[in-house]
Amino acid sequence: MSVDAVVYTDSGTRIYDVTDETAPDTRSLGDELAAAKRANGTTWIRVSDPTSGEIDAVRDACDLHSLSVEDVQHAVRPKVEEFEDHTFLLVKAARLRSGETTFEKEVEERPVGLFLGTDWLVTYTLEPVEAVERTWTEVQHEEGRLLKRGPDFSAYRVLDVLVDDYFTALDDVEDRIEYIEEEVIESTDVELLEELNSARRELLSMRKLLWPTRDAVGLFARGDPEEVAEETEKYYRDVYDHLVQQVDLVETYRDLVAGARDIYLNSLSASTNEVMKTLTVVATIVLPLTFVAGIYGMNFEGSAYNMPELGWAFGYPAAMLGMAGIAAVMAWHFRREGWL
């Protein structure tokens, strides 16, 4: 749990550590946050896994709307909302990880709230997110020079890292699709069908994530929020172009998975047809043998109209040889036709 703030001015940077360990109550926490926000320069307040008192203090100090805070907590779909003195952007970090009840990978989404003012930025996450932490580290190592370009540029850097991580997740899905395409031609195992369905679920999750994110970032790329400087719009357009590329990749991968699934079902149908053809051939061969055995199994005796060969000493060997000959001729015929 942490609430940190950094303020960049021409004279340097000042980092505020305003967690509960340094602030005995939420009142002093709110005072520190308010002072950081009012300071001359560019302010970034980073909120990660806060307590209810901490997030209330941040909300009051920065005049954030309670519904926007709840949107982050409830992980709603990516969106943009403009308020009188700031713009709220909700995006999500995504990564593939093993599921809790299965070893198959699932898309894990973690909300990231960006509250962008004219000279301040608030990032709110429910747990540490690499994109935010990496950018925060850059600010510290560069002594705040990143903030010199404005809070909108710092928000862009967070978005850029988030979107680049989407490529990593999509690369993982692509590797799985390549494996499926290689195996689907040679195997019809049930596990392969489970892999197909898992890939379809991952792509559906990515599609549901990327489409609204693209639309939300598109507003920043056009410069609709007044907090986005004109010279920063081109950076947001670059992020928007990456999102468009990722949406196209998802649609392409979905087509590949659908094609692999069709190949799997066709292979399974062909395999079933081969089994049915073999069973049909066997049943066809056995049918005349059953007829012959039924005729000679009636065992009628004592009449001139009954079968005289029933009393023949070589009747049984002759019947067996005859049935074997019938079976051999039929098997030869089916093999010549390519059924065996």
C-alpha positions in Angstrom: 0.0 0.0 0.0 1.5 3.3 -1.0 0.6 6.8 -2.0 3.6 8.8 -3.3 3.9 12.2 -5.0 6.6 13.9 -7.0 6.7 17.5 -8.1 8.9 18.8 -10.8 9.9 22.5 -10.9 12.7 24.4 -12.7 14.7 24.1 -9.5 14.5 20.3 -9.3 12.2 17.6 -8.0 10.6 16.9 -4.6 9.3 13.5 -3.8 6.5 13.2 -1.2 6.2 9.9 0.7 2.7 10.3 2.0 1.8 6.8 3.1 0.2 6.0 6.4 3.7 5.3 7.9 4.6 9.0 7.6 1.2 10.4 8.0 -0.5 9.6 11.3 -4.0 10.2 10.0 -5.9 10.9 6.8 -6.1 14.6 7.6 -2.3 15.0 7.4 -2.3 12.7 4.3 -4.8 15.0 2.7 -2.8 18.1 3.6 0.3 16.6 2.0 -1.5 15.6 -1.2 -3.2 19.0 -1.4 0.2 20.7 -1.0 1.7 18.6 -3.7 -1.1 19.3 -6.0 -0.9 23.1 -5.4 2.8 23.2 -5.7 4.2 25.2 -8.7 5.3 22.8 -11.4 4.1 19.4 -12.6 2.8 16.9 -10.0 2.4 13.2 -10.3 0.5 11.3 -7.5 1.0 7.6 -7.6 -1.6 5.5 -5.7 -1.1 1.7 -5.5 -3.3 -0.7 -3.4 -4.5 2.1 -1.1 -6.6 1.7 2.0 -10.1 3.2 2.0 -8.8 6.1 4.0 -6.0 6.8 1.6 -8.1 6.7 -1.5 -10.7 9.0 0.2 -7.9 11.4 1.0 -6.6 11.3 -2.6 -10.1 11.8 -4.0 -10.8 14.8 -1.7 -7.4 16.4 -2.3 -7.6 16.2 -6.1 -11.4 16.5 -6.4 -11.8 13.2 -8.2 -15.3 12.0 -8.9 -16.4 9.1 -6.7 -17.9 7.2 -9.6 -14.5 7.3 -11.5 -12.8 5.9 -8.4 -15.4 3.1 -8.3 -14.9 2.4 -12.0 -11.2 1.6 -11.2 -12.2 -0.6 -8.2 -14.8 -2.5 -10.2 -12.7 -2.9 -13.3 -15.2 -1.7 -15.9 -14.4 -1.5 -19.6 -11.8 1.1 -20.7 -13.3 4.5 -21.1 -12.7 8.3 -21.1 -14.7 10.8 -19.1 -14.1 14.6 -19.1 -14.7 16.7 -16.0 -14.4 20.4 -15.4 -10.7 20.4 -14.3 -9.4 17.0 -15.4 -10.0 14.0 -17.7 -10.3 10.5 -16.5 -8.9 7.6 -18.6 -9.4 4.0 -17.5 -7.3 1.4 -19.2 -6.2 -2.1 -18.3 -2.9 -3.9 -18.0 -3.0 -7.4 -19.5 -0.8 -10.5 -19.2 -1.2 -14.2 -19.6 -0.9 -16.4 -16.5 -1.9 -19.9 -15.5 -5.4 -20.2 -14.2 -6.3 -20.9 -10.6 -8.1 -24.1 -11.4 -6.2 -25.1 -14.5 -2.7 -25.0 -16.0 -4.0 -23.4 -19.1 -3.1 -19.7 -19.5 -5.8 -17.0 -19.1 -5.8 -13.3 -19.7 -5.4 -11.4 -16.5 -6.6 -7.8 -16.5 -5.6 -5.1 -14.0 -7.3 -1.7 -14.1 -5.2 1.5 -14.3 -6.9 4.8 -13.7 -5.3 8.0 -15.1 -6.7 11.3 -13.8 -5.1 14.0 -16.0 -5.2 17.7 -15.0 -3.5 20.7 -16.5 -0.4 20.4 -14.3 -1.0 17.2 -12.3 -1.5 13.5 -12.9 -2.9 10.8 -10.6 -2.4 7.1 -11.4 -4.6 4.7 -9.4 -4.1 0.9 -9.4 -5.4 -1.8 -7.1 -2.0 -3.5 -7.1 1.5 -2.6 -8.5 1.4 -2.5 -12.3 4.7 -2.7 -14.2 3.9 0.1 -16.7 3.2 2.6 -13.8 6.2 1.4 -11.7 8.6 1.5 -14.7 7.5 5.1 -15.6 7.7 6.2 -12.0 11.3 4.8 -11.8 12.2 6.7 -15.0 10.9 9.9 -13.4 13.1 9.3 -10.4 16.2 8.4 -12.4 15.8 11.3 -14.8 15.3 13.6 -11.8 11.8 14.5 -13.0 12.8 15.6 -16.5 10.0 13.4 -17.8 7.5 15.5 -16.0 9.0 18.6 -17.5 7.2 17.8 -20.7 3.9 17.8 -18.8 1.6 15.4 -17.1 0.0 14.4 -20.4 3.4 13.1 -21.6 3.9 11.0 -18.4 0.4 9.6 -19.0 1.5 8.7 -22.5 4.6 6.9 -21.3 2.4 4.7 -19.0 0.0 4.0 -21.9 2.9 3.2 -24.2 4.3 0.5 -21.8 0.8 -0.9 -21.3 0.2 -1.2 -25.0 3.6 -2.8 -25.6 2.7 -5.4 -23.0 -0.3 -6.3 -25.2 2.1 -7.3 -27.9 3.8 -9.7 -25.5 0.5 -11.3 -24.7 -0.4 -11.6 -28.4 3.0 -13.1 -29.2 2.3 -15.8 -26.7 -1.1 -16.5 -28.2 0.5 -16.6 -31.7 3.0 -19.2 -30.5 0.1 -21.4 -29.3 -1.7 -21.0 -32.6 1.3 -22.1 -34.5 1.6 -25.2 -32.3 -2.1 -25.9 -32.8 -1.8 -25.6 -36.6 1.1 -28.1 -36.7 -0.7 -30.6 -34.5 -4.2 -30.4 -35.9 -3.2 -32.0 -39.2 -1.7 -35.1 -37.4 -3.8 -35.5 -34.3 -7.5 -35.4 -33.2 -6.9 -35.7 -29.5 -9.4 -34.1 -27.2 -6.5 -32.1 -25.6 -6.0 -30.3 -28.9 -9.7 -29.2 -28.9 -9.2 -27.9 -25.4 -6.2 -25.9 -26.7 -8.3 -24.5 -29.5 -11.1 -23.4 -27.1 -8.5 -21.9 -24.7 -7.0 -19.9 -27.5 -10.4 -18.7 -28.6 -11.2 -17.5 -25.1 -7.9 -15.7 -24.8 -8.5 -13.9 -28.1 -12.1 -13.0 -27.1 -10.7 -11.5 -23.9 -8.1 -9.5 -25.8 -10.7 -8.3 -28.3 -13.0 -7.1 -25.5 -10.0 -5.3 -24.0 -8.5 -3.8 -27.2 -11.6 -2.4 -28.9 -12.7 0.0 -26.1 -9.0 0.9 -25.3 -8.5 1.9 -29.0 -11.6 4.1 -28.9 -10.5 5.7 -25.6 -7.0 6.4 -26.7 -8.4 7.7 -30.0 -9.9 10.7 -28.2 -6.5 11.6 -26.8 -4.9 11.1 -30.3 -7.3 13.6 -31.7 -6.6 16.0 -28.8 -10.2 16.2 -27.6 -9.3 16.6 -23.9 -8.0 20.1 -23.3 -5.3 18.7 -20.9 -3.5 17.1 -23.9 -1.0 19.5 -25.4 -0.8 19.8 -29.2 2.8 18.6 -29.3 1.8 15.5 -27.3 -1.0 14.4 -29.6 1.5 12.7 -32.0 2.7 10.4 -29.2 -0.9 9.4 -28.5 -1.4 8.8 -32.2 1.5 6.4 -32.1 -0.1 4.4 -29.3 -3.4 4.5 -31.2 -1.7 3.1 -34.3 -0.3 0.2 -32.1 -3.8 -0.5 -30.8 -5.2 -0.6 -34.4 -2.4 -3.0 -35.3 -3.2 -5.2 -32.3 -7.0 -5.2 -33.1 -6.1 -6.4 -36.6 -3.8 -9.1 -35.2 -6.6 -10.3 -32.9 -9.0 -10.6 -35.8 -6.4 -12.4 -37.9 -5.6 -14.8 -35.1 -9.3 -15.5 -34.6 -9.6 -16.4 -38.2 -6.6 -18.8 -37.9 -8.1 -20.4 -34.8 -11.4 -20.8 -36.6 -9.7 -22.4 -39.6 -7.7 -24.7 -37.3 -10.9 -25.7 -35.6 -12.6 -26.5 -39.0 -9.5 -28.6 -39.9 -9.8 -30.4 -36.6 -13.5 -31.2 -37.0 -13.0 -32.3 -40.6 -10.1 -34.6 -39.6 -12.3 -36.0 -36.8 -15.1 -36.6 -39.2 -12.7 -38.2 -41.7 -11.4 -40.4 -39.0 -14.9 -41.4 -38.0 -15.7 -42.2 -41.6 -12.7 -44.5 -41.9 -13.8 -46.4 -38.8 -17.3 -46.7 -40.1 -16.1 -47.9 -43.5 -13.9 -50.6 -41.8 -16.9 -51.7 -39.7 -19.1 -51.8 -42.8 -16.6 -53.9 -44.7 -16.3 -56.4 -41.8 -20.1 -56.6 -41.5 -20.4 -57.1 -45.3 -17.9 -60.0 -45.2 -19.6 -61.6 -42.2 -23.1 -61.4 -43.6 -22.8 -64.2 -46.3 -20.9 -66.3 -43.7 -23.8 -65.9 -41.3 -26.2 -66.9 -44.1 -24.3 -70.1 -44.9 -23.9 -71.0 -41.2 -27.6 -70.4 -40.7 -28.6 -72.7 -43.6 -26.4 -75.5 -42.5 -27.3 -75.0 -38.8 -30.9 -76.1 -39.3 -30.0 -79.8 -39.1 -33.1 -81.3 -40.7 -32.8 -85.0 -41.2 -34.9 -88.1 -42.2 -36.4 -86.8 -45.4 -35.4 -86.8 -49.1 -36.1 -83.1 -49.2 -33.5 -82.2 -46.6 -29.9 -81.4 -47.3 -28.0 -84.6 -48.3 -24.6 -83.1 -47.4 -25.5 -83.1 -43.7 -24.6 -86.8 -43.7 -21.5 -86.4 -45.8 -18.3 -87.1 -44.0 -16.6 -84.1 -45.5 -19.6 -81.7 -45.1 -18.1 -79.7 -42.3 -14.7 -79.1 -43.9 -16.3 -78.3 -47.2 -18.6 -75.7 -45.5 -15.7 -74.1 -43.7 -13.6 -74.0 -46.8 -16.5 -72.5 -48.7 -17.0 -69.8 -46.2 -13.3 -69.0 -46.1 -13.3 -68.8 -49.9 -16.2 -66.3 -49.8 -14.5 -64.2 -47.2 -11.2 -64.2 -49.1 -12.9 -63.2 -52.4 -14.8 -60.4 -50.7 -11.7 -59.1 -48.9 -9.8 -59.2 -52.2 -12.5 -57.2 -53.8 -12.7 -54.5 -51.1 -8.9 -54.2 -51.0 -8.9 -53.6 -54.8 -11.5 -50.9 -54.4 -9.4 -49.3 -51.7 -11.7 -49.9 -48.8 -9.2 -52.0 -46.9 
